[in-house]
Structure formats: C-alpha cells, structure tokens
Amino acid sequence: MKNIKFLITKYYSSGLIFLFAFYAIIGEIPSWYTIERDWIEWITTIISIPLVGILAFKYLNKYVGKEKEKYFGISFFTLFASWILILYFKALVIGIINSFEFERIGILESLAGYLIYQLWIYGMFGIIHGIVGGYFLSKELKKNEEKTVQNTV
C-alpha cells in the first residue's frame, strides 16, 4: 500500500476543490478583508489539513490491511472524520489564542461556539466528501490491493 500517501493527497485536494466550488456557487468566497480579519483561523486551517492528512494516512495504513472487505466504510469514515478533526483543531487553537488575548480560559467557550455554529457545515461537507470521495477512494484501494496481490503471487 505504498500509494496511500498519494491517494490521501489526491482526495484531500479534491475535497478542498469541492469546498472552494461550493463557496463559489453560494457566493461566499471570502474577501481579502475577511482573510486579514480572521487570519488565525485561516492559518490554523491550512496547518491542520496536512496534520489531519497524516493521521488519516496512519489510520488507512493500519486498517486497510486488516479489513479487506470494508473499503468504503473505512474510506467514508476517514474522510468524514477528517472534517470533524479539522473543526476541533481550529476550535482548540482559537480557544488557546483567545485565552492568552483575553486573559481568561476560553477553550470550552471556543469549542461550544464552533460546535453550535460550524459543526453542521463541517458535518455536511464531511458526509458529502465521505460519500463521494469514499466511493472513489475505496475503488482505488481495492484496485491497489489487487495489483499488490498479483505482484506478490
């Protein structure tokens, strides 16, 4: 399963393209002012995506060999959980930074705020990306395993 890193990169990139296209369709592409105002969130998101990708790679590497018939379930869960982990990572970092800025602990407030106002968005993107991307990722994982089995036999 040497190609799992490539597959994760491919499907994370397709998820980002999907997210950008969705924001373009609904007319919510952020302006430069919004990016400047919320620069901590943007940087946190940019940093969290590769970190969550590394976790997803380790998860796929661990379970793909064991669960040979459950490729779609593993793929769906990996892509869906990635969106939720990115949300939690953003909430934790923003909570820590706000704790330093306002001199009181605001991690739980940040987690609650993100869960109330953004969990449904990230959950929706995670479900859509998990279904569509999970289908294609499972097909490629199955094809990749068949190549590996044929090469070792």
MODELLER restraints for C-alpha pairs under 7 A, 6 or more apart:
rsr = mdl.restraints
at = mdl.atoms
rsr.add(forms.Gaussian(group=physical.xy_distance, feature=features.Distance(at['CA:4:A'], at['CA:57:A']), mean=6.74, stdev=0.5))
rsr.add(forms.Gaussian(group=physical.xy_distance, feature=features.Distance(at['CA:5:A'], at['CA:57:A']), mean=6.38, stdev=0.5))
rsr.add(forms.Gaussian(group=physical.xy_distance, feature=features.Distance(at['CA:8:A'], at['CA:53:A']), mean=6.79, stdev=0.5))
rsr.add(forms.Gaussian(group=physical.xy_distance, feature=features.Distance(at['CA:8:A'], at['CA:57:A']), mean=6.65, stdev=0.5))
rsr.add(forms.Gaussian(group=physical.xy_distance, feature=features.Distance(at['CA:11:A'], at['CA:133:A']), mean=6.44, stdev=0.5))
rsr.add(forms.Gaussian(group=physical.xy_distance, feature=features.Distance(at['CA:15:A'], at['CA:129:A']), mean=6.30, stdev=0.5))
rsr.add(forms.Gaussian(group=physical.xy_distance, feature=features.Distance(at['CA:23:A'], at['CA:29:A']), mean=5.48, stdev=0.5))
rsr.add(forms.Gaussian(group=physical.xy_distance, feature=features.Distance(at['CA:35:A'], at['CA:42:A']), mean=6.97, stdev=0.5))
rsr.add(forms.Gaussian(group=physical.xy_distance, feature=features.Distance(at['CA:41:A'], at['CA:90:A']), mean=6.59, stdev=0.5))
rsr.add(forms.Gaussian(group=physical.xy_distance, feature=features.Distance(at['CA:44:A'], at['CA:90:A']), mean=5.95, stdev=0.5))
rsr.add(forms.Gaussian(group=physical.xy_distance, feature=features.Distance(at['CA:45:A'], at['CA:86:A']), mean=6.90, stdev=0.5))
rsr.add(forms.Gaussian(group=physical.xy_distance, feature=features.Distance(at['CA:45:A'], at['CA:90:A']), mean=6.49, stdev=0.5))
rsr.add(forms.Gaussian(group=physical.xy_distance, feature=features.Distance(at['CA:48:A'], at['CA:86:A']), mean=5.96, stdev=0.5))
rsr.add(forms.Gaussian(group=physical.xy_distance, feature=features.Distance(at['CA:48:A'], at['CA:89:A']), mean=6.70, stdev=0.5))
rsr.add(forms.Gaussian(group=physical.xy_distance, feature=features.Distance(at['CA:49:A'], at['CA:86:A']), mean=6.69, stdev=0.5))
rsr.add(forms.Gaussian(group=physical.xy_distance, feature=features.Distance(at['CA:52:A'], at['CA:82:A']), mean=6.06, stdev=0.5))
rsr.add(forms.Gaussian(group=physical.xy_distance, feature=features.Distance(at['CA:52:A'], at['CA:85:A']), mean=6.93, stdev=0.5))
rsr.add(forms.Gaussian(group=physical.xy_distance, feature=features.Distance(at['CA:52:A'], at['CA:86:A']), mean=6.92, stdev=0.5))
rsr.add(forms.Gaussian(group=physical.xy_distance, feature=features.Distance(at['CA:56:A'], at['CA:78:A']), mean=5.99, stdev=0.5))
rsr.add(forms.Gaussian(group=physical.xy_distance, feature=features.Distance(at['CA:71:A'], at['CA:138:A']), mean=4.87, stdev=0.5))
rsr.add(forms.Gaussian(group=physical.xy_distance, feature=features.Distance(at['CA:72:A'], at['CA:134:A']), mean=5.76, stdev=0.5))
rsr.add(forms.Gaussian(group=physical.xy_distance, feature=features.Distance(at['CA:72:A'], at['CA:135:A']), mean=5.94, stdev=0.5))
rsr.add(forms.Gaussian(group=physical.xy_distance, feature=features.Distance(at['CA:72:A'], at['CA:138:A']), mean=4.95, stdev=0.5))
rsr.add(forms.Gaussian(group=physical.xy_distance, feature=features.Distance(at['CA:75:A'], at['CA:134:A']), mean=4.59, stdev=0.5))
rsr.add(forms.Gaussian(group=physical.xy_distance, feature=features.Distance(at['CA:75:A'], at['CA:137:A']), mean=6.26, stdev=0.5))
rsr.add(forms.Gaussian(group=physical.xy_distance, feature=features.Distance(at['CA:75:A'], at['CA:138:A']), mean=5.97, stdev=0.5))
rsr.add(forms.Gaussian(group=physical.xy_distance, feature=features.Distance(at['CA:76:A'], at['CA:130:A']), mean=4.27, stdev=0.5))
rsr.add(forms.Gaussian(group=physical.xy_distance, feature=features.Distance(at['CA:76:A'], at['CA:131:A']), mean=5.95, stdev=0.5))
rsr.add(forms.Gaussian(group=physical.xy_distance, feature=features.Distance(at['CA:76:A'], at['CA:134:A']), mean=4.55, stdev=0.5))
rsr.add(forms.Gaussian(group=physical.xy_distance, feature=features.Distance(at['CA:77:A'], at['CA:130:A']), mean=6.80, stdev=0.5))
rsr.add(forms.Gaussian(group=physical.xy_distance, feature=features.Distance(at['CA:79:A'], at['CA:126:A']), mean=6.51, stdev=0.5))
rsr.add(forms.Gaussian(group=physical.xy_distance, feature=features.Distance(at['CA:79:A'], at['CA:129:A']), mean=6.58, stdev=0.5))
rsr.add(forms.Gaussian(group=physical.xy_distance, feature=features.Distance(at['CA:79:A'], at['CA:130:A']), mean=4.96, stdev=0.5))
rsr.add(forms.Gaussian(group=physical.xy_distance, feature=features.Distance(at['CA:79:A'], at['CA:134:A']), mean=6.92, stdev=0.5))
rsr.add(forms.Gaussian(group=physical.xy_distance, feature=features.Distance(at['CA:80:A'], at['CA:126:A']), mean=4.18, stdev=0.5))
rsr.add(forms.Gaussian(group=physical.xy_distance, feature=features.Distance(at['CA:80:A'], at['CA:127:A']), mean=5.76, stdev=0.5))
rsr.add(forms.Gaussian(group=physical.xy_distance, feature=features.Distance(at['CA:80:A'], at['CA:129:A']), mean=6.90, stdev=0.5))
rsr.add(forms.Gaussian(group=physical.xy_distance, feature=features.Distance(at['CA:80:A'], at['CA:130:A']), mean=5.07, stdev=0.5))
rsr.add(forms.Gaussian(group=physical.xy_distance, feature=features.Distance(at['CA:83:A'], at['CA:122:A']), mean=5.85, stdev=0.5))
rsr.add(forms.Gaussian(group=physical.xy_distance, feature=features.Distance(at['CA:83:A'], at['CA:126:A']), mean=5.35, stdev=0.5))
rsr.add(forms.Gaussian(group=physical.xy_distance, feature=features.Distance(at['CA:84:A'], at['CA:122:A']), mean=6.42, stdev=0.5))
rsr.add(forms.Gaussian(group=physical.xy_distance, feature=features.Distance(at['CA:84:A'], at['CA:123:A']), mean=6.76, stdev=0.5))
rsr.add(forms.Gaussian(group=physical.xy_distance, feature=features.Distance(at['CA:91:A'], at['CA:110:A']), mean=5.56, stdev=0.5))
rsr.add(forms.Gaussian(group=physical.xy_distance, feature=features.Distance(at['CA:91:A'], at['CA:111:A']), mean=5.20, stdev=0.5))
rsr.add(forms.Gaussian(group=physical.xy_distance, feature=features.Distance(at['CA:91:A'], at['CA:114:A']), mean=6.10, stdev=0.5))
rsr.add(forms.Gaussian(group=physical.xy_distance, feature=features.Distance(at['CA:92:A'], at['CA:107:A']), mean=6.15, stdev=0.5))
rsr.add(forms.Gaussian(group=physical.xy_distance, feature=features.Distance(at['CA:92:A'], at['CA:111:A']), mean=6.67, stdev=0.5))
rsr.add(forms.Gaussian(group=physical.xy_distance, feature=features.Distance(at['CA:94:A'], at['CA:110:A']), mean=6.76, stdev=0.5))
rsr.add(forms.Gaussian(group=physical.xy_distance, feature=features.Distance(at['CA:95:A'], at['CA:106:A']), mean=5.21, stdev=0.5))
rsr.add(forms.Gaussian(group=physical.xy_distance, feature=features.Distance(at['CA:95:A'], at['CA:107:A']), mean=3.99, stdev=0.5))
rsr.add(forms.Gaussian(group=physical.xy_distance, feature=features.Distance(at['CA:95:A'], at['CA:110:A']), mean=4.95, stdev=0.5))
rsr.add(forms.Gaussian(group=physical.xy_distance, feature=features.Distance(at['CA:96:A'], at['CA:106:A']), mean=6.92, stdev=0.5))
rsr.add(forms.Gaussian(group=physical.xy_distance, feature=features.Distance(at['CA:96:A'], at['CA:107:A']), mean=5.87, stdev=0.5))
rsr.add(forms.Gaussian(group=physical.xy_distance, feature=features.Distance(at['CA:98:A'], at['CA:106:A']), mean=6.20, stdev=0.5))
rsr.add(forms.Gaussian(group=physical.xy_distance, feature=features.Distance(at['CA:99:A'], at['CA:105:A']), mean=4.71, stdev=0.5))
rsr.add(forms.Gaussian(group=physical.xy_distance, feature=features.Distance(at['CA:99:A'], at['CA:106:A']), mean=5.08, stdev=0.5))
rsr.add(forms.Gaussian(group=physical.xy_distance, feature=features.Distance(at['CA:99:A'], at['CA:107:A']), mean=6.98, stdev=0.5))
